Structures are given as structure tokens and as C-alpha cells.
């Protein structure tokens, strides 16, 4: 395997759907690295709202202004995906109240699996620290477009509304 580059990073997740919190981490990460790869994976513990192709398209549109970002689908362990991309940095967006214990556990496991990959935690912006894809799925059937726009990129608002109203 070729040497892993510290000039590129991978931000893996299910992004179902991508939120403003995810987008904030993507924007900030893209400023730190020459190349940022967004890895769209499958979380087997969750029922998806959007399939992988839809999620890739939503992320591609939401990040079109970021010229050093690439979006790829992946299956399997995120840390293995990071290595397969030639990166040695995995970005993890964390909400300070809810994510830290699980993310620390995952980081330690990943370190055992791939000690050459470092995990970089990026705290969610204070105003977005409560936002999760699970929250969006809960409120989407009841929220209007204006309410959803507080949590989601504009292109995602329309897609979520179409999913919940069945007007795809």
C-alpha cells in the first residue's frame, strides 16, 4: 500500500439526510485539508430515509461550493475506507452532549485496527449541536419548509418534504 497522505482527510457517515451540522463540519474540514473525501456509508442500525445514491446527490449539491471535496459511497469499516482513500485522517463531527462517549470508544477501536489513521474530532457549531439526522426524521412529518430550513441545506429541505409527503 502506498503511503497515506496527511494532506487529505475522510469524513465518513451515513448522512441520512445531510444536515447543516454535517455541512458545517465539511466546510471547516475542507479549509484544513487539500482534499476532503465524504464517505457515504450504510448504518445497519438505522432505517434509511434516502438510499445511497440519493444521499450522494444531496451531499454533492450541498457541497458544490467546496472545490476540494469528493463524495464516495463505501461499505464496511470506515477506518478501512479511510485507508483505501490514501488518507491518514478521519474526521468525526461530534455533538458535545451526546456523541463523545461512543466516538471515543470507536476511536480507540479504530486505533487498534489501523494505528496509522488518526481521528480528528470537530465539535458541532453551538447552534447546531442538537441537530441529528434522527431528529430530522422525527420532526419531518410535522415540520414545514421554514422549520426544516433551520436544520437542513436548502436542497435537502425539498427532498425531505417530498419523502414525507410522498411527492417524489
N, CA and C atoms as a LAMMPS dump frame, in Angstrom:
ITEM: TIMESTEP
0
ITEM: NUMBER OF ATOMS
504
ITEM: BOX BOUNDS ff ff ff
-5.0000000000000000e+02 5.0000000000000000e+02
-5.0000000000000000e+02 5.0000000000000000e+02
-5.0000000000000000e+02 5.0000000000000000e+02
ITEM: ATOMS id mol type element x y z
1 1 1 N 0.851 -1.184 0
2 1 2 C 0 0 0
3 1 3 C 0.891 1.24 0
4 2 1 N 0.501 2.227 -0.763
5 2 2 C 1.27 3.468 -0.813
6 2 3 C 1.109 4.231 0.5
7 3 1 N 1.985 5.203 0.694
8 3 2 C 1.963 5.993 1.911
9 3 3 C 0.665 6.803 2.024
10 4 1 N 0.156 6.896 3.226
11 4 2 C -1.074 7.648 3.469
12 4 3 C -0.757 9.138 3.561
13 5 1 N -1.594 9.953 2.966
14 5 2 C -1.343 11.386 2.896
15 5 3 C -1.979 12.151 4.055
16 6 1 N -1.174 12.989 4.739
17 6 2 C -1.745 13.851 5.772
18 6 3 C -2.42 15.093 5.186
19 7 1 N -2.357 15.251 3.87
20 7 2 C -2.94 16.425 3.219
21 7 3 C -4.384 16.188 2.775
22 8 1 N -4.852 14.97 2.989
23 8 2 C -6.255 14.689 2.692
24 8 3 C -6.886 13.973 3.872
25 9 1 N -8.194 14.166 4.001
26 9 2 C -8.932 13.576 5.109
27 9 3 C -10.227 12.985 4.566
28 10 1 N -10.798 12.104 5.358
29 10 2 C -12.065 11.467 5.003
30 10 3 C -13.053 11.719 6.14
31 11 1 N -14.241 12.147 5.754
32 11 2 C -15.333 12.352 6.712
33 11 3 C -16.398 11.314 6.382
34 12 1 N -16.392 10.169 7.098
35 12 2 C -17.384 9.13 6.82
36 12 3 C -18.64 9.32 7.667
37 13 1 N -19.752 8.867 7.14
38 13 2 C -21.01 8.912 7.875
39 13 3 C -22.131 8.381 7.016
40 14 1 N -23.307 8.291 7.607
41 14 2 C -24.463 7.864 6.812
42 14 3 C -25.148 9.069 6.178
43 15 1 N -25.109 10.227 6.827
44 15 2 C -25.637 11.475 6.269
45 15 3 C -27.053 11.287 5.705
46 16 1 N -27.939 10.762 6.535
47 16 2 C -29.288 10.406 6.078
48 16 3 C -30.365 11.137 6.862
49 17 1 N -30.625 12.388 6.505
50 17 2 C -30.016 13.197 5.447
51 17 3 C -28.875 14.061 5.988
52 18 1 N -28.145 14.678 5.074
53 18 2 C -27.119 15.643 5.451
54 18 3 C -27.808 16.824 6.121
55 19 1 N -27.25 17.269 7.246
56 19 2 C -27.806 18.4 7.996
57 19 3 C -26.87 19.6 7.883
58 20 1 N -27.314 20.724 8.406
59 20 2 C -26.435 21.899 8.462
60 20 3 C -25.234 21.635 9.369
61 21 1 N -25.4 20.797 10.37
62 21 2 C -24.276 20.412 11.229
63 21 3 C -23.222 19.649 10.437
64 22 1 N -23.658 18.677 9.643
65 22 2 C -22.722 17.957 8.774
66 22 3 C -22.03 18.925 7.819
67 23 1 N -22.817 19.785 7.211
68 23 2 C -22.264 20.735 6.234
69 23 3 C -21.24 21.652 6.895
70 24 1 N -21.5 22.088 8.11
71 24 2 C -20.553 22.926 8.846
72 24 3 C -19.22 22.201 9.022
73 25 1 N -19.26 20.942 9.414
74 25 2 C -18.032 20.159 9.585
75 25 3 C -17.334 19.983 8.234
76 26 1 N -18.085 19.754 7.177
77 26 2 C -17.497 19.609 5.845
78 26 3 C -16.796 20.891 5.41
79 27 1 N -17.45 22.025 5.607
80 27 2 C -16.86 23.304 5.213
81 27 3 C -15.584 23.583 6.002
82 28 1 N -15.633 23.383 7.303
83 28 2 C -14.458 23.645 8.137
84 28 3 C -13.329 22.681 7.813
85 29 1 N -13.655 21.406 7.594
86 29 2 C -12.63 20.409 7.252
87 29 3 C -12 20.698 5.899
88 30 1 N -12.798 21.17 4.956
89 30 2 C -12.264 21.442 3.618
90 30 3 C -11.252 22.583 3.639
91 31 1 N -11.326 23.432 4.645
92 31 2 C -10.341 24.514 4.787
93 31 3 C -9.033 24.005 5.391
94 32 1 N -9.074 22.898 6.093
95 32 2 C -7.887 22.366 6.766
96 32 3 C -7.047 21.43 5.901
97 33 1 N -7.685 20.826 4.9
98 33 2 C -7.011 19.805 4.098
99 33 3 C -7.071 20.16 2.618
100 34 1 N -6.083 19.681 1.872
101 34 2 C -6.063 19.914 0.426
102 34 3 C -7.228 19.2 -0.246
103 35 1 N -7.6 18.046 0.289
104 35 2 C -8.674 17.249 -0.297
105 35 3 C -9.477 16.615 0.829
106 36 1 N -10.795 16.7 0.717
107 36 2 C -11.696 16.092 1.686
108 36 3 C -12.607 15.134 0.945
109 37 1 N -12.595 13.888 1.384
110 37 2 C -13.471 12.871 0.8
111 37 3 C -14.607 12.621 1.791
112 38 1 N -15.825 12.773 1.315
113 38 2 C -17.013 12.471 2.122
114 38 3 C -17.386 11.032 1.798
115 39 1 N -17.335 10.171 2.794
116 39 2 C -17.686 8.764 2.605
117 39 3 C -19.105 8.511 3.058
118 40 1 N -19.954 8.125 2.133
119 40 2 C -21.359 7.852 2.436
120 40 3 C -21.517 6.356 2.648
121 41 1 N -21.741 5.986 3.898
122 41 2 C -21.849 4.582 4.245
123 41 3 C -23.244 4.197 4.682
124 42 1 N -23.368 2.955 5.051
125 42 2 C -24.644 2.406 5.497
126 42 3 C -24.543 2.131 6.986
127 43 1 N -25.51 2.635 7.743
128 43 2 C -25.593 2.326 9.165
129 43 3 C -26.646 1.227 9.305
130 44 1 N -26.196 0.006 9.592
131 44 2 C -27.115 -1.137 9.638
132 44 3 C -28.096 -1.063 10.798
133 45 1 N -27.855 -0.131 11.746
134 45 2 C -28.737 0.018 12.895
135 45 3 C -29.877 0.996 12.643
136 46 1 N -29.887 1.636 11.471
137 46 2 C -30.894 2.661 11.19
138 46 3 C -31.662 2.338 9.916
139 47 1 N -32.917 2.727 9.902
140 47 2 C -33.763 2.614 8.716
141 47 3 C -33.551 3.867 7.872
142 48 1 N -33.043 3.728 6.638
143 48 2 C -32.716 4.926 5.853
144 48 3 C -33.947 5.647 5.293
145 49 1 N -33.847 6.967 5.251
146 49 2 C -34.842 7.793 4.584
147 49 3 C -34.505 7.868 3.095
148 50 1 N -33.197 7.996 2.804
149 50 2 C -32.707 8.109 1.427
150 50 3 C -31.741 6.967 1.141
151 51 1 N -31.778 6.461 -0.097
152 51 2 C -30.798 5.435 -0.446
153 51 3 C -29.438 6.096 -0.682
154 52 1 N -28.412 5.29 -0.883
155 52 2 C -27.049 5.818 -1.01
156 52 3 C -26.898 6.787 -2.181
157 53 1 N -27.486 6.464 -3.302
158 53 2 C -27.378 7.331 -4.486
159 53 3 C -28.023 8.681 -4.209
160 54 1 N -29.191 8.673 -3.569
161 54 2 C -29.863 9.93 -3.221
162 54 3 C -29.012 10.753 -2.253
163 55 1 N -28.422 10.09 -1.255
164 55 2 C -27.593 10.813 -0.282
165 55 3 C -26.371 11.429 -0.943
166 56 1 N -25.731 10.677 -1.828
167 56 2 C -24.572 11.213 -2.558
168 56 3 C -24.987 12.448 -3.349
169 57 1 N -26.115 12.381 -4.034
170 57 2 C -26.597 13.529 -4.826
171 57 3 C -26.905 14.733 -3.939
172 58 1 N -27.554 14.503 -2.805
173 58 2 C -27.872 15.603 -1.885
174 58 3 C -26.598 16.258 -1.352
175 59 1 N -25.62 15.442 -0.996
176 59 2 C -24.353 15.981 -0.491
177 59 3 C -23.609 16.713 -1.596
178 60 1 N -23.604 16.156 -2.78
179 60 2 C -22.904 16.797 -3.91
180 60 3 C -23.473 18.194 -4.173
181 61 1 N -24.77 18.32 -4.141
182 61 2 C -25.4 19.626 -4.36
183 61 3 C -25.087 20.583 -3.201
184 62 1 N -25.196 20.089 -1.967
185 62 2 C -24.968 20.945 -0.794
186 62 3 C -23.511 21.404 -0.678
187 63 1 N -22.577 20.625 -1.246
188 63 2 C -21.155 20.971 -1.141
189 63 3 C -20.572 21.476 -2.457
190 64 1 N -21.408 21.809 -3.407
191 64 2 C -20.919 22.24 -4.732
192 64 3 C -19.972 23.435 -4.642
193 65 1 N -20.125 24.252 -3.619
194 65 2 C -19.255 25.419 -3.451
195 65 3 C -17.874 25.068 -2.894
196 66 1 N -17.677 23.831 -2.492
197 66 2 C -16.398 23.376 -1.934
198 66 3 C -15.634 22.621 -3.02
199 67 1 N -14.647 23.244 -3.582
200 67 2 C -13.971 22.707 -4.775
201 67 3 C -13.016 21.552 -4.488
202 68 1 N -12.639 21.338 -3.231
203 68 2 C -11.708 20.259 -2.909
204 68 3 C -12.394 19.065 -2.24
205 69 1 N -13.701 18.935 -2.461
206 69 2 C -14.482 17.858 -1.848
207 69 3 C -14.885 16.837 -2.902
208 70 1 N -14.765 15.585 -2.519
209 70 2 C -15.202 14.47 -3.359
210 70 3 C -16.131 13.603 -2.519
211 71 1 N -17.18 13.066 -3.124
212 71 2 C -18.14 12.225 -2.405
213 71 3 C -18.066 10.821 -2.986
214 72 1 N -17.953 9.829 -2.091
215 72 2 C -17.892 8.42 -2.497
216 72 3 C -18.775 7.583 -1.577
217 73 1 N -19.338 6.528 -2.131
218 73 2 C -20.052 5.54 -1.327
219 73 3 C -19.027 4.548 -0.783
220 74 1 N -19.341 3.949 0.378
221 74 2 C -18.492 2.866 0.871
222 74 3 C -19.32 1.882 1.675
223 75 1 N -18.774 0.671 1.776
224 75 2 C -19.371 -0.385 2.585
225 75 3 C -18.278 -0.922 3.493
226 76 1 N -18.644 -1.36 4.662
227 76 2 C -17.654 -1.923 5.567
228 76 3 C -17.178 -0.917 6.593
229 77 1 N -16.015 -1.185 7.155
230 77 2 C -15.466 -0.354 8.225
231 77 3 C -14.983 0.987 7.696
232 78 1 N -15.361 2.042 8.398
233 78 2 C -14.956 3.389 7.991
234 78 3 C -13.442 3.528 7.981
235 79 1 N -12.762 2.968 8.969
236 79 2 C -11.314 3.119 9.045
237 79 3 C -10.627 2.45 7.849
238 80 1 N -11.187 1.37 7.368
239 80 2 C -10.634 0.714 6.172
240 80 3 C -10.887 1.568 4.929
241 81 1 N -12.053 2.204 4.88
242 81 2 C -12.352 3.117 3.776
243 81 3 C -11.363 4.278 3.765
244 82 1 N -11.061 4.829 4.931
245 82 2 C -10.11 5.934 5.03
246 82 3 C -8.768 5.516 4.427
247 83 1 N -8.289 4.344 4.821
248 83 2 C -7.013 3.855 4.282
249 83 3 C -7.091 3.632 2.775
250 84 1 N -8.209 3.099 2.306
251 84 2 C -8.348 2.833 0.863
252 84 3 C -8.352 4.125 0.049
253 85 1 N -8.688 5.239 0.692
254 85 2 C -8.665 6.547 0.031
255 85 3 C -7.266 7.17 0.048
256 86 1 N -6.338 6.529 0.758
257 86 2 C -4.989 7.059 0.85
258 86 3 C -4.841 8.164 1.878
259 87 1 N -5.795 8.263 2.788
260 87 2 C -5.766 9.308 3.818
261 87 3 C -5.301 8.713 5.146
262 88 1 N -4.771 9.555 6.007
263 88 2 C -4.408 9.103 7.346
264 88 3 C -5.186 9.872 8.42
265 89 1 N -6.182 10.652 7.998
266 89 2 C -7.002 11.408 8.934
267 89 3 C -8.474 11.106 8.67
268 90 1 N -9.166 10.705 9.742
269 90 2 C -10.615 10.516 9.682
270 90 3 C -11.253 11.629 10.504
271 91 1 N -12.147 12.368 9.876
272 91 2 C -12.89 13.434 10.541
273 91 3 C -14.141 12.837 11.179
274 92 1 N -14.408 13.235 12.406
275 92 2 C -15.658 12.858 13.056
276 92 3 C -16.275 14.121 13.63
277 93 1 N -17.48 14.426 13.195
278 93 2 C -18.223 15.54 13.768
279 93 3 C -18.902 15.048 15.03
280 94 1 N -18.743 15.78 16.12
281 94 2 C -19.338 15.337 17.379
282 94 3 C -20.158 16.442 18.012
283 95 1 N -21.266 16.014 18.586
284 95 2 C -22.082 16.909 19.404
285 95 3 C -21.622 16.689 20.834
286 96 1 N -21.261 17.768 21.52
287 96 2 C -20.621 17.619 22.828
288 96 3 C -21.44 16.855 23.86
289 97 1 N -22.731 16.95 23.82
290 97 2 C -23.544 16.332 24.861
291 97 3 C -23.812 14.855 24.581
292 98 1 N -24.008 14.491 23.328
293 98 2 C -24.498 13.153 23.032
294 98 3 C -23.485 12.181 22.436
295 99 1 N -22.458 12.657 21.756
296 99 2 C -21.626 11.767 20.946
297 99 3 C -20.3 11.331 21.557
298 100 1 N -19.778 12.074 22.498
299 100 2 C -18.395 11.877 22.933
300 100 3 C -18.097 10.451 23.418
301 101 1 N -18.873 9.855 24.318
302 101 2 C -18.505 8.504 24.782
303 101 3 C -18.437 7.475 23.649
304 102 1 N -19.438 7.45 22.796
305 102 2 C -19.435 6.476 21.7
306 102 3 C -18.304 6.752 20.713
307 103 1 N -18.053 8.014 20.425
308 103 2 C -16.986 8.356 19.482
309 103 3 C -15.604 8.021 20.037
310 104 1 N -15.404 8.216 21.338
311 104 2 C -14.127 7.845 21.945
312 104 3 C -13.91 6.332 21.881
313 105 1 N -14.968 5.573 22.144
314 105 2 C -14.885 4.114 22.05
315 105 3 C -14.526 3.695 20.633
316 106 1 N -15.196 4.305 19.648
317 106 2 C -14.921 3.971 18.25
318 106 3 C -13.499 4.371 17.864
319 107 1 N -13.045 5.531 18.338
320 107 2 C -11.692 5.978 18.034
321 107 3 C -10.664 4.979 18.559
322 108 1 N -10.857 4.486 19.768
323 108 2 C -9.912 3.528 20.341
324 108 3 C -9.918 2.215 19.566
325 109 1 N -11.094 1.774 19.144
326 109 2 C -11.174 0.553 18.329
327 109 3 C -10.483 0.774 16.986
328 110 1 N -10.733 1.918 16.36
329 110 2 C -10.097 2.217 15.083
330 110 3 C -8.585 2.284 15.207
331 111 1 N -8.114 2.791 16.321
332 111 2 C -6.664 2.886 16.54
333 111 3 C -6.029 1.505 16.609
334 112 1 N -6.759 0.548 17.177
335 112 2 C -6.273 -0.838 17.211
336 112 3 C -6.303 -1.456 15.815
337 113 1 N -7.327 -1.133 15.043
338 113 2 C -7.47 -1.686 13.696
339 113 3 C -6.503 -1.063 12.7
340 114 1 N -6.26 0.242 12.86
341 114 2 C -5.42 0.975 11.905
342 114 3 C -4.685 2.094 12.643
343 115 1 N -3.572 1.765 13.301
344 115 2 C -2.869 2.779 14.089
345 115 3 C -2.324 3.938 13.256
346 116 1 N -2.214 3.749 11.959
347 116 2 C -1.709 4.809 11.083
348 116 3 C -2.768 5.867 10.76
349 117 1 N -4.015 5.633 11.147
350 117 2 C -5.105 6.585 10.887
351 117 3 C -5.425 7.335 12.183
352 118 1 N -5.366 8.648 12.108
353 118 2 C -5.716 9.492 13.244
354 118 3 C -7.157 9.97 13.102
355 119 1 N -7.851 10.073 14.223
356 119 2 C -9.213 10.594 14.24
357 119 3 C -9.169 12.034 14.72
358 120 1 N -9.774 12.91 13.941
359 120 2 C -9.865 14.324 14.295
360 120 3 C -11.317 14.634 14.621
361 121 1 N -11.583 14.986 15.881
362 121 2 C -12.929 15.342 16.292
363 121 3 C -13.154 16.824 16.034
364 122 1 N -14.266 17.131 15.391
365 122 2 C -14.661 18.518 15.18
366 122 3 C -15.986 18.719 15.882
367 123 1 N -15.983 19.581 16.879
368 123 2 C -17.219 19.845 17.618
369 123 3 C -18.211 20.582 16.751
370 124 1 N -19.447 20.19 16.872
371 124 2 C -20.521 20.849 16.133
372 124 3 C -20.643 22.291 16.598
373 125 1 N -20.995 23.152 15.672
374 125 2 C -21.267 24.55 15.99
375 125 3 C -22.334 24.589 17.087
376 126 1 N -22.201 25.52 18.022
377 126 2 C -23.112 25.604 19.159
378 126 3 C -24.58 25.634 18.789
379 127 1 N -24.922 26.351 17.736
380 127 2 C -26.329 26.45 17.333
381 127 3 C -26.835 25.184 16.655
382 128 1 N -25.916 24.291 16.276
383 128 2 C -26.305 23.066 15.577
384 128 3 C -26.031 21.817 16.407
385 129 1 N -25.579 21.999 17.639
386 129 2 C -25.136 20.882 18.464
387 129 3 C -26.255 19.886 18.797
388 130 1 N -27.488 20.268 18.66
389 130 2 C -28.605 19.37 18.977
390 130 3 C -29.159 18.67 17.729
391 131 1 N -28.67 19.042 16.553
392 131 2 C -29.237 18.537 15.304
393 131 3 C -28.636 17.181 14.949
394 132 1 N -29.507 16.255 14.591
395 132 2 C -29.075 14.942 14.111
396 132 3 C -30.02 14.51 12.997
397 133 1 N -29.551 13.581 12.196
398 133 2 C -30.41 13.033 11.15
399 133 3 C -31.629 12.348 11.755
400 134 1 N -31.438 11.716 12.91
401 134 2 C -32.566 11.06 13.592
402 134 3 C -33.622 12.076 14.007
403 135 1 N -33.176 13.237 14.497
404 135 2 C -34.109 14.304 14.852
405 135 3 C -34.905 14.748 13.629
406 136 1 N -34.219 14.902 12.514
407 136 2 C -34.886 15.326 11.276
408 136 3 C -35.971 14.333 10.894
409 137 1 N -35.662 13.05 10.991
410 137 2 C -36.657 12.026 10.636
411 137 3 C -37.873 12.085 11.555
412 138 1 N -37.64 12.469 12.811
413 138 2 C -38.753 12.571 13.761
414 138 3 C -39.641 13.774 13.473
415 139 1 N -39.028 14.919 13.171
416 139 2 C -39.831 16.134 13.015
417 139 3 C -40.33 16.358 11.589
418 140 1 N -39.709 15.722 10.613
419 140 2 C -40.037 15.981 9.203
420 140 3 C -41.529 15.841 8.878
421 141 1 N -42.224 14.825 9.387
422 141 2 C -43.65 14.715 9.042
423 141 3 C -44.508 15.869 9.569
424 142 1 N -44.005 16.576 10.582
425 142 2 C -44.78 17.636 11.218
426 142 3 C -44.293 19.039 10.882
427 143 1 N -43.066 19.146 10.416
428 143 2 C -42.449 20.46 10.201
429 143 3 C -42.691 20.962 8.782
430 144 1 N -42.83 22.272 8.663
431 144 2 C -42.949 22.855 7.331
432 144 3 C -41.546 23.191 6.802
433 145 1 N -41.488 23.722 5.583
434 145 2 C -40.208 24.015 4.95
435 145 3 C -39.393 25.037 5.747
436 146 1 N -40.057 26.033 6.289
437 146 2 C -39.351 27.064 7.059
438 146 3 C -38.68 26.456 8.292
439 147 1 N -39.381 25.575 8.972
440 147 2 C -38.813 24.923 10.157
441 147 3 C -37.646 24.02 9.774
442 148 1 N -37.804 23.239 8.713
443 148 2 C -36.729 22.34 8.285
444 148 3 C -35.491 23.098 7.828
445 149 1 N -35.681 24.303 7.281
446 149 2 C -34.56 25.112 6.799
447 149 3 C -33.635 25.55 7.938
448 150 1 N -34.086 25.445 9.149
449 150 2 C -33.228 25.769 10.305
450 150 3 C -32.206 24.673 10.571
451 151 1 N -32.427 23.486 9.985
452 151 2 C -31.598 22.322 10.257
453 151 3 C -30.922 21.728 9.015
454 152 1 N -31.466 22.036 7.836
455 152 2 C -31.034 21.359 6.611
456 152 3 C -30.615 22.341 5.521
457 153 1 N -29.66 21.942 4.661
458 153 2 C -29.373 22.751 3.475
459 153 3 C -30.631 22.859 2.604
460 154 1 N -30.739 23.935 1.839
461 154 2 C -31.956 24.209 1.051
462 154 3 C -32.35 23.046 0.15
463 155 1 N -31.378 22.449 -0.553
464 155 2 C -31.719 21.346 -1.464
465 155 3 C -32.257 20.134 -0.714
466 156 1 N -31.86 19.969 0.526
467 156 2 C -32.29 18.815 1.317
468 156 3 C -33.696 19.025 1.866
469 157 1 N -34.05 20.268 2.159
470 157 2 C -35.398 20.573 2.649
471 157 3 C -36.439 20.048 1.663
472 158 1 N -36.262 20.384 0.398
473 158 2 C -37.218 19.947 -0.624
474 158 3 C -37.267 18.416 -0.741
475 159 1 N -36.11 17.79 -0.67
476 159 2 C -36.068 16.323 -0.784
477 159 3 C -36.741 15.647 0.4
478 160 1 N -36.534 16.189 1.59
479 160 2 C -37.166 15.609 2.786
480 160 3 C -38.672 15.806 2.721
481 161 1 N -39.1 16.992 2.347
482 161 2 C -40.554 17.244 2.228
483 161 3 C -41.166 16.281 1.204
484 162 1 N -40.484 16.062 0.087
485 162 2 C -41.002 15.135 -0.93
486 162 3 C -41.104 13.728 -0.389
487 163 1 N -40.149 13.301 0.411
488 163 2 C -40.173 11.953 1.001
489 163 3 C -41.359 11.79 1.952
490 164 1 N -41.548 12.772 2.823
491 164 2 C -42.595 12.618 3.833
492 164 3 C -44.001 12.834 3.29
493 165 1 N -44.113 13.573 2.193
494 165 2 C -45.437 13.78 1.601
495 165 3 C -45.738 12.769 0.49
496 166 1 N -44.708 11.994 0.122
497 166 2 C -44.892 11.012 -0.946
498 166 3 C -44.936 11.612 -2.332
499 167 1 N -44.432 12.824 -2.489
500 167 2 C -44.472 13.527 -3.784
501 167 3 C -43.127 13.481 -4.477
502 168 1 N -42.476 12.335 -4.459
503 168 2 C -41.143 12.211 -5.043
504 168 3 C -41.182 12.315 -6.528
